[in-house]
Amino acid sequence: MLKHEFHLKADWPGLRNDVGDIESGELKTRISIPREMDGPGIGTNPDEMLLGAAATCYIITLAAMLERNQIEKTSLTLESVGTVDVTDGVFTYEKITHRPTLLLAKGSSDADLRKAHRLAEKAESSCMITRALQGNVEIALEATVEIEA
């Protein structure tokens, strides 16, 4: 069995509303609580990083599936939205909605279009971050798949 380890170093010099730093491989950034949650809003925050992990895992998984199935694309973009519920002072990451837009190469067949739709759905459940969140955070998909005119 092959295992990969990822390491992160964090420095948090103060209390709740301070600003810290994280470093993990190529990721080097400031961190703090977002303004929306009465923090300083400097750098990134756990909510954005969780959304970023889910979104990047999804789009990379979908691209790999398209490649393996030899489906040519002109473009693949993604907008993802994370929803955090605050009830009685308790913050709960409730939902992530992925909205990929996939444009298949001109001349792609209707069969390619149908398969690309299926792959867009399958990528969501195949992504390791989605599987890690399963049962805790709802993941929704609103895919747009078209053939270039």
Backbone bond lengths (Angstrom), bond angles and torsions (degrees), N, CA, C in turn:
res aa  C-N    CA-C-N  psi(-1)  N-CA   C-N-CA  omega(-1)  CA-C   N-CA-C  phi
1 M - - - 1.451 - - 1.530 108.63 -
2 L 1.321 115.30 133.75 1.457 122.14 178.94 1.521 109.30 -97.73
3 K 1.317 116.24 133.90 1.467 120.77 178.05 1.520 108.72 -128.39
4 H 1.327 115.44 143.87 1.462 122.03 175.89 1.522 107.99 -115.10
5 E 1.290 116.33 139.82 1.466 120.61 174.54 1.517 108.87 -115.36
6 F 1.304 115.61 138.99 1.453 122.27 175.48 1.511 106.75 -118.76
7 H 1.319 117.02 136.30 1.463 121.28 -175.71 1.521 109.79 -118.31
8 L 1.309 115.99 143.33 1.450 122.64 178.07 1.515 108.53 -134.42
9 K 1.329 115.76 136.86 1.464 121.34 174.06 1.522 107.50 -112.63
10 A 1.324 116.12 137.11 1.464 121.03 179.85 1.520 109.43 -129.58
11 D 1.325 114.78 144.83 1.465 121.88 174.45 1.523 107.15 -129.39
12 W 1.327 116.28 121.34 1.461 122.29 179.66 1.520 107.56 -126.15
13 P 1.335 118.32 99.83 1.464 121.16 -171.13 1.530 115.89 -77.30
14 G 1.323 117.01 -18.55 1.470 117.12 -172.19 1.503 114.25 -131.06
15 L 1.320 115.29 -143.09 1.456 122.24 -178.43 1.532 110.22 -103.02
16 R 1.322 117.32 -155.35 1.469 122.35 -171.91 1.523 113.83 -51.36
17 N 1.306 118.55 -50.77 1.459 120.73 -172.25 1.524 113.95 -97.12
18 D 1.300 117.17 29.40 1.452 120.91 175.50 1.533 108.72 -89.46
19 V 1.311 115.43 -174.72 1.461 122.54 178.40 1.519 107.23 -126.55
20 G 1.331 115.46 133.78 1.454 120.49 179.06 1.510 111.70 -121.59
21 D 1.314 114.79 -171.14 1.455 121.23 -179.81 1.526 109.20 -135.66
22 I 1.342 115.25 145.87 1.461 120.09 171.19 1.524 108.41 -128.94
23 E 1.336 114.17 155.10 1.455 121.13 177.81 1.523 107.82 -147.83
24 S 1.331 114.66 127.69 1.454 121.24 177.80 1.516 107.72 -151.42
25 G 1.311 116.99 103.75 1.467 119.56 -176.97 1.516 110.03 59.50
26 E 1.325 116.43 -122.98 1.459 122.07 -179.67 1.526 112.89 -80.90
27 L 1.316 117.95 -9.80 1.462 121.54 179.89 1.520 109.66 -85.86
28 K 1.313 115.81 115.55 1.461 122.19 176.93 1.515 106.36 -138.34
29 T 1.320 117.75 114.83 1.458 119.05 -175.50 1.524 112.20 -156.20
30 R 1.302 114.58 161.48 1.470 122.27 172.53 1.521 107.59 -80.58
31 I 1.317 116.54 151.76 1.462 121.31 178.72 1.521 110.02 -135.77
32 S 1.312 115.10 146.70 1.461 121.31 172.82 1.520 108.30 -164.98
33 I 1.306 115.01 175.63 1.460 120.78 175.98 1.528 107.50 -75.73
34 P 1.349 118.00 137.90 1.464 119.64 -178.68 1.534 112.71 -66.82
35 R 1.321 115.19 155.16 1.474 120.47 178.23 1.523 111.90 -56.49
36 E 1.355 115.55 -36.97 1.466 120.47 -179.07 1.526 111.93 -59.80
37 M 1.318 116.73 -20.60 1.463 121.50 -179.43 1.527 110.28 -112.98
38 D 1.329 115.16 27.40 1.469 123.34 177.26 1.521 113.88 63.71
39 G 1.329 115.92 35.34 1.459 121.03 175.21 1.516 110.51 -109.03
40 P 1.328 117.42 -177.42 1.461 120.56 -179.03 1.528 114.37 -74.07
41 G 1.333 118.32 -20.14 1.457 120.59 177.34 1.513 114.47 67.03
42 I 1.319 117.61 33.14 1.472 121.69 179.78 1.529 108.75 -103.69
43 G 1.313 115.51 132.39 1.459 119.32 -178.81 1.515 110.64 73.50
44 T 1.311 115.02 -150.76 1.461 119.75 179.39 1.516 109.05 -103.15
45 N 1.318 116.49 -175.81 1.468 121.47 -178.10 1.519 109.00 -148.73
46 P 1.310 117.54 169.18 1.469 119.93 -177.33 1.522 113.59 -58.98
47 D 1.328 117.33 -34.28 1.463 120.61 -178.48 1.528 110.71 -65.40
48 E 1.335 116.13 -44.99 1.464 120.48 177.69 1.523 110.84 -67.05
49 M 1.324 117.29 -37.69 1.460 119.23 -178.22 1.527 111.62 -69.05
50 L 1.338 117.94 -37.57 1.459 120.49 176.87 1.526 109.68 -65.40
51 L 1.328 116.72 -43.74 1.455 121.07 177.20 1.528 110.17 -61.80
52 G 1.333 116.69 -43.31 1.463 121.11 178.90 1.516 112.09 -62.70
53 A 1.327 117.41 -40.95 1.467 120.95 178.58 1.527 110.53 -63.48
54 A 1.315 117.08 -45.55 1.462 120.88 -179.47 1.530 111.06 -65.75
55 A 1.333 116.93 -42.83 1.465 121.08 -177.45 1.524 111.83 -68.51
56 T 1.329 116.96 -46.30 1.466 118.60 -178.65 1.528 111.45 -67.77
57 C 1.319 116.81 -36.43 1.463 119.61 176.78 1.527 109.98 -62.90
58 Y 1.329 116.50 -43.90 1.467 120.63 -179.68 1.529 111.48 -61.76
59 I 1.340 117.36 -51.16 1.467 119.80 -173.49 1.534 111.34 -68.12
60 I 1.330 117.64 -35.73 1.464 120.45 177.59 1.530 110.28 -69.34
61 T 1.328 116.95 -40.69 1.466 121.35 177.63 1.519 110.51 -61.83
62 L 1.339 116.95 -45.15 1.463 120.15 179.40 1.532 110.62 -63.34
63 A 1.317 117.96 -44.25 1.467 120.66 179.25 1.530 111.06 -59.81
64 A 1.320 117.35 -41.36 1.469 121.15 178.92 1.530 110.76 -64.80
65 M 1.319 116.62 -40.32 1.472 120.28 179.34 1.530 111.17 -66.33
66 L 1.326 116.54 -39.89 1.465 119.97 177.30 1.528 110.04 -62.28
67 E 1.333 116.27 -43.51 1.462 121.08 179.73 1.524 110.94 -61.97
68 R 1.343 116.61 -47.96 1.477 120.52 -179.39 1.526 111.76 -61.22
69 N 1.331 116.36 -31.51 1.463 120.49 -179.10 1.527 112.44 -94.21
70 Q 1.320 116.20 7.85 1.468 123.18 177.22 1.522 112.54 53.26
71 I 1.324 114.79 44.58 1.467 120.67 175.33 1.517 107.29 -101.89
72 E 1.339 115.42 117.82 1.467 120.87 -178.12 1.517 110.39 -80.21
73 K 1.333 115.10 134.76 1.456 119.70 177.50 1.516 109.61 -121.21
74 T 1.323 114.47 151.56 1.456 120.82 172.90 1.524 109.10 -92.66
75 S 1.339 115.93 -38.49 1.465 119.36 177.28 1.522 110.13 -155.89
76 L 1.322 113.77 155.33 1.461 122.31 175.28 1.523 106.68 -143.35
77 T 1.315 115.82 114.73 1.464 121.25 177.75 1.517 108.61 -125.98
78 L 1.323 115.09 164.54 1.452 119.44 -176.15 1.519 110.51 -147.71
79 E 1.296 115.33 135.14 1.461 122.25 167.86 1.516 105.94 -119.03
80 S 1.310 116.90 128.78 1.467 121.02 178.26 1.513 108.77 -125.52
81 V 1.323 115.76 145.01 1.461 122.21 -178.87 1.525 108.43 -126.41
82 G 1.321 116.39 129.93 1.459 121.94 175.21 1.515 109.54 -105.14
83 T 1.325 116.63 135.76 1.458 122.03 179.72 1.517 109.29 -116.01
84 V 1.333 115.89 122.57 1.466 122.34 178.24 1.524 107.85 -111.96
85 D 1.307 116.23 126.71 1.467 122.67 177.74 1.528 108.73 -94.70
86 V 1.323 115.38 136.52 1.462 120.19 175.36 1.532 106.96 -121.47
87 T 1.314 115.35 106.86 1.457 121.47 178.90 1.518 108.38 -124.04
88 D 1.331 116.10 124.06 1.465 121.96 179.65 1.533 111.84 52.63
89 G 1.342 116.43 39.00 1.453 120.97 177.34 1.517 115.07 77.49
90 V 1.334 117.14 3.62 1.469 121.31 178.64 1.525 108.52 -100.57
91 F 1.334 116.62 123.58 1.458 122.85 -179.69 1.530 109.03 -92.48
92 T 1.337 116.72 124.83 1.460 121.56 -179.75 1.516 109.14 -129.47
93 Y 1.342 116.55 121.66 1.464 120.41 174.76 1.513 105.96 -72.21
94 E 1.332 116.25 107.34 1.452 122.61 -168.96 1.527 114.18 -90.25
95 K 1.348 116.36 -45.12 1.466 118.67 -169.56 1.527 111.02 -154.98
96 I 1.333 114.88 146.14 1.464 122.33 170.04 1.524 106.99 -124.79
97 T 1.325 115.62 127.96 1.465 121.26 177.94 1.527 107.91 -114.24
98 H 1.323 115.76 120.74 1.463 121.96 175.90 1.530 108.18 -97.23
99 R 1.338 115.17 132.78 1.462 121.34 177.16 1.534 109.30 -125.12
100 P 1.338 116.81 79.53 1.467 118.94 178.22 1.526 111.14 -77.40
101 T 1.320 115.25 147.48 1.459 122.00 171.52 1.516 106.18 -123.16
102 L 1.311 115.20 115.36 1.461 122.61 -176.19 1.521 108.59 -116.13
103 L 1.310 116.52 121.28 1.459 122.14 177.23 1.519 107.86 -109.87
104 L 1.333 115.29 113.33 1.460 120.62 179.66 1.522 110.07 -79.58
105 A 1.316 115.95 154.57 1.463 122.06 -178.29 1.524 110.96 -61.02
106 K 1.324 114.44 147.12 1.464 121.59 176.80 1.528 108.46 -53.59
107 G 1.315 116.08 136.64 1.457 120.37 179.29 1.521 113.92 90.29
108 S 1.333 117.60 -1.42 1.466 120.02 176.33 1.529 108.87 -63.21
109 S 1.311 115.70 149.11 1.471 120.56 -177.20 1.530 111.00 -85.51
110 D 1.329 114.50 166.70 1.467 119.85 174.50 1.527 110.34 -63.23
111 A 1.335 116.63 -32.76 1.470 121.02 176.84 1.533 109.96 -64.51
112 D 1.346 116.76 -40.30 1.467 120.21 175.98 1.530 110.55 -62.09
113 L 1.326 116.09 -41.14 1.468 121.37 179.79 1.523 110.53 -61.26
114 R 1.332 116.69 -47.63 1.470 120.76 179.70 1.536 110.72 -62.95
115 K 1.322 116.13 -43.03 1.469 120.38 -179.77 1.524 110.63 -65.31
116 A 1.328 117.52 -40.44 1.465 121.20 178.75 1.526 110.48 -62.56
117 H 1.331 117.76 -39.24 1.476 120.88 175.24 1.526 110.59 -60.08
118 R 1.328 116.13 -46.01 1.472 120.21 179.61 1.526 110.91 -62.72
119 L 1.331 116.71 -41.35 1.464 120.16 179.78 1.524 111.18 -66.05
120 A 1.332 117.60 -37.54 1.466 120.76 177.45 1.523 110.07 -59.25
121 E 1.327 116.79 -39.81 1.464 120.82 178.07 1.527 111.23 -72.89
122 K 1.320 116.86 -42.31 1.464 121.00 -178.33 1.528 111.64 -66.48
123 A 1.330 117.68 -35.02 1.473 121.34 -179.47 1.527 110.65 -60.16
124 E 1.316 116.32 -35.49 1.470 120.13 -179.42 1.531 110.75 -62.45
125 S 1.314 117.81 -42.56 1.465 119.75 -178.83 1.527 112.81 -85.08
126 S 1.328 117.62 -13.06 1.464 121.24 -179.12 1.519 113.21 -90.31
127 C 1.301 117.52 -18.94 1.461 122.26 -177.42 1.535 110.07 -67.37
128 M 1.334 116.82 133.40 1.474 119.94 -176.39 1.533 112.16 -66.58
129 I 1.321 118.35 -29.45 1.468 120.22 178.78 1.524 109.46 -70.26
130 T 1.333 116.91 -42.66 1.465 120.42 176.26 1.528 110.21 -59.24
131 R 1.325 116.47 -43.09 1.471 119.01 179.13 1.521 110.86 -64.13
132 A 1.331 117.40 -35.21 1.466 120.55 178.80 1.533 111.27 -68.19
133 L 1.314 117.00 -31.33 1.468 121.62 -179.13 1.527 113.00 -85.51
134 Q 1.325 116.36 -15.31 1.459 122.46 -174.23 1.532 111.81 -51.43
135 G 1.307 115.01 130.87 1.457 120.99 179.89 1.520 112.71 88.81
136 N 1.335 117.73 -9.65 1.458 121.74 179.83 1.526 113.07 -117.53
137 V 1.325 116.39 -39.90 1.458 121.89 -178.49 1.523 107.64 -127.28
138 E 1.331 116.61 127.31 1.465 120.52 176.91 1.530 108.39 -69.94
139 I 1.337 116.32 134.85 1.457 121.29 176.38 1.529 106.82 -116.41
140 A 1.340 115.81 123.52 1.467 121.48 179.47 1.517 108.87 -116.55
141 L 1.336 115.55 153.93 1.455 121.89 -178.14 1.514 109.05 -131.04
142 E 1.333 116.31 129.96 1.466 123.37 175.22 1.524 106.60 -130.02
143 A 1.335 115.55 83.96 1.468 121.13 -173.21 1.516 112.47 -90.63
144 T 1.321 115.46 141.42 1.465 123.07 170.76 1.521 106.58 -117.77
145 V 1.330 115.83 118.91 1.466 121.65 179.92 1.523 107.50 -127.25
146 E 1.331 115.32 122.86 1.468 120.61 -178.21 1.523 109.99 -138.35
147 I 1.326 115.19 164.58 1.465 121.74 175.03 1.520 107.39 -101.90
148 E 1.332 116.45 135.27 1.453 120.83 179.03 1.534 110.50 -59.17
149 A 1.326 115.95 133.76 1.476 121.02 -178.15 1.511 111.03 -72.95
